[in-house]
Amino acid sequence: MSYKPFLLSFCLVAATTFAQQPSGQTAPPGAAPSKAPGAGQGLVEPTLPYIPSLDVSAMDRSVDPCMDFYHYSCGGWEQKNPIPADQVRWDVYSKLYEDNLNYLRGILEQASTAKNPDAVTQKIGDYYTACMDESAVEKLGAQPMQPALEQVQALKNVHDLAPVVARLHLAGDSLLFDSGSQQDPDNSDAMIVGVGQGGLGLPDRDYYTSDDAKSKEIRARYLQHVQKTFELLGDSPATAKKQADTVLRIETGLAKASLTRVDRRDPYKVKHKMKAPS
């Protein structure tokens, strides 16, 4: 069939595109063996965790390609890269993703320890250092969230809800629904505002609506998690339990009003264009 050569070629390229560094050349996260071009601020360029080129060692030439082309093209890579214990699947793209995270962490760590950094590097380093300061985070507790919590606690009726939700959305928090810019489904040259279903703590609506034993167990454990969160915010166990029940009830109502995954695959069920009020 005509599609087979394409698939086989793609397999060969995909299996060998991103190779490991040769032995002895892979730098640990944050290591920086070479100066960046023009660097004068104490920064050095980290070594790439992979070689962006074709690596024929990813092949297994002991396999007859006419009998098993996949292992002929990918066998060498599979032998050198067994599935890690904490992963359910592993391929070149999974490894590339993890390698890239380590590479980016190295850049952040360098920015946080740079001597005489420029303004941008200083901001990056300070932000990373603040995020990694666990003792300061533990000491502050819920204090950084207090202004948002106070806005919610000040709600008196449903009519007060809209402005609070709007302010929190502008601050970057998605409540009840998600929103953002997206391509106009009827005009590829235009971008429009998109509003979608949201507000669920569990991954999907079916976690709330399914009645099988596993779903019920997940909901029970989720309820315990939400209750513990309220307790960490200072509520008594009894009050936290009541608050958690309310959260689950609201989220269940949102879930029942949400489209299923199958429905969301139908473009005509997720397209409801409206004009902004003048």
N, C-alpha and C positions, 0 to 999 in steps of 0.2 A: 504494500500500500504506500502511497506517495508521502504520507506524513512520517513514516518511520525514519528515513534518513535525517530529517530535521530533528526529531526527538533524540536520536542517537548522538547527533552532533552536539545538541544542547547539553546532553548528559556529560559528554566529554569536556566541554568548555566549563560547565558549572562545577564539575568535580575538581578542576585543576586551575581555576582562575585565581583563587586566593590561596597561596601556599604559605606554609609556616616559614619563619625565618630559619636559615641554616643554623646548625648547632653552634652555640657559642655566640650568636649574634642577636638573640632575642633579649631586649632590654626589659627589666622588670618595670611595672607601672611607676611612672614618675622619674625613671632614669633618663638621663640626657647626656649622651656621650659626645655630642657635637654642637658647636656653636651655630645658632641660627644666623643666616645671612644678614649682616647689618646690625646684629644684636649688640646693644651697648648698655642695656639696662639690667644686666645680671641674669637674663633669661637664656635658656638653651633649648634647642629643639629636641623633643623626645624621639626615640627611634620608632618607626612604624612597626606594629606587631605582626605585620604580614608583608609579603612581597607582591605588589600589584602586577603580576605577570603569570604566564603559563608555566606550570610546573609538571614536567613529564614524570617526576617521581610519584605523582599521585596515581599513576597508572599501575596496573599489575600485568606485566608483559608475559607472565607465566600462564595466563589464561588465554584460551583461544577466542579471539574476538568474534569469530563466526558462531561460536557456541554460547558465549555469555559476554556480550559487549559491555554490559553495565559494569561487571567486576573487572573486565579488562581496562576500562577507562577510570573506574573509581576505586578499585580494590586497594591500591597502594595507600590512598588517603584514608580509607576505612581502617586499615591495619594500624596506622599511626595515630588515629584519632578515635579510640573507642568511646562509646556513649558515656558521659560523666554520670556519676551516681545520682546527682541531683537533677538530672534532665530525663524527660520522657522520649525525646528525639534529639538527633544531632546531625548536622550537615555543615557544609562549608559556610552557609549563611548564618547558621546559629553560632558557629565559632567566630565568624567575622564580627557579629554583633557583640559578643562578649569581649573579643579583643579590642574592639573600638571603644567600649565602655572603659576598659582599663587604660587605653591610650588617652582618652579624654580626662580620666581621673588624674593621670600623670600631669597633664597640662594644668589642671586646677591646683594640684599640690605645688607645682612649680610657681604658679602665680601667688600662692599664699605665703611662699617663703622667699620671694624675689627681693633682692636688694636694689634700692633706688628704682622701683617700678614706675612706669608711666601711669597716667591717670586711669586708663582703661584696665590695665593689669591690676592696679590697686583695687579697683572696684570688684573685679572678678575674685581676686584673692581674699578680700574682706568678706565677700558674700559666702564664699566656700568655707572660710574659717568659722563664720558665725553659724552656718548650718551644721558644722561638725563639732561644735562646742556643746557636747551633750550635758555637761554639768550645768551650763547656763540655761539650756532648754528645760532641764528638770527643775531648776530653781524658779524659772518664770512660770512654769505650769500653764494654766489656762489664761494667764494675764493678757497675752497678745490678742486673744480672741474675745476679750471682755466687751469691747465696743460693739461688736457684731451681736454678741449674746444679749446685750442690753437693748439693742434695737428690737430683737425678737421678743424679749420679755415685756417691752413696752406696748406691744400690740393689744388693742382693746376689742377690736371686732374685725370681721373679714374685709371691711372697706379699707382698713389700715394696712392690709397685707401687700397690695400692689406696690406702693412706694418703697416699702422695706425690701421687697424682692428686687425691685429695680436697682436700688442702691447697692445691694449685695452683688447683683450681677455685674454692675459697673466695677465693683472691687475685685472681680474675678471669681466669685463663687456662683456656681450654678445651682439654683434651687427650683424644684418643681418641674423645670424644663431646661433644655440646652439651647443655646443660640450662638450664632456666629455668621461669618460671611461664607458664601458658597456660590458656585457657578449657577447661573440661571439655566434650568433644565431645557428651556426653549430658546436660549440664545447664548451660544458659547462665547460671545464677545462681551458678555455682561456679568457682573457679580451682584448678588442680591443678599439680603438678610435671610438667614434660614433659622427656623425655630423647630426643634424636635422634642420628642417625648424624653423625659428624664425624671430625676428625683428619687431613683431607686438605689438602695444601699447594696442589694444583692445584684449579681451580674445580669439577670434577665427576668422578665415578667413571669416566666414559667416557674421560677423558684417560689413565687407567691401563690400561684394558682393551682399547681399540681398537688394531688392528694396522695401520692405514693409515699411509702415509709421514709425514703431517703430525703425527700423534699421536706417532710414534716420535721425530721431531725435537724436539717439545715436551718429551718426557721426557728426552731427552739434554741439552737446554739447562737443564731444571730441575735435573738432576743436577749440572751445572756450577755452577749458582747455589747449591745446598745445600753443595757442596764449598767454594766460596769463602766461604760463611758460617762454616764450621768453621775455615777458615784465618784469618779475621778474629778468631776466638775464640782463636787461638794454636796450632792444630794444624799439624803439618807437612803438606805436600801429600799425601804418601802416606797419613797417618792420616786426613786430611780426606776423601780419596777413599773410604777404607774406611767411614768414618762415613756419608758421603752414600749409599753403596750400601745400608747398613743402613736408613737413613731411607726410601729409595725402596721397599725390600722390605717394610717394615712398612706403609707407606701403600698399597702395591699390595694387600697382604692385607686391609686395611680396605676398600679400594675394591671388591674382589671380594665382600666380605660386605655391601656397601651396596645399597640398593634403587636401581633406575633412576629417572630423572625420571618416566617413565610410571607406574611402580609407586607412586611417592609421590603421584600425583594421585588414587589410590584411597584414600578415607578408611578403608576397612576393612583396608587393608594397613599403615597407620601407627598404628592404634589398638590398643594392647595394654595395657589398664589393669590395674594390679596394686595390691594393698593394701600399704601400708608395713608392714614387719615390726614386731611389737610388742616 
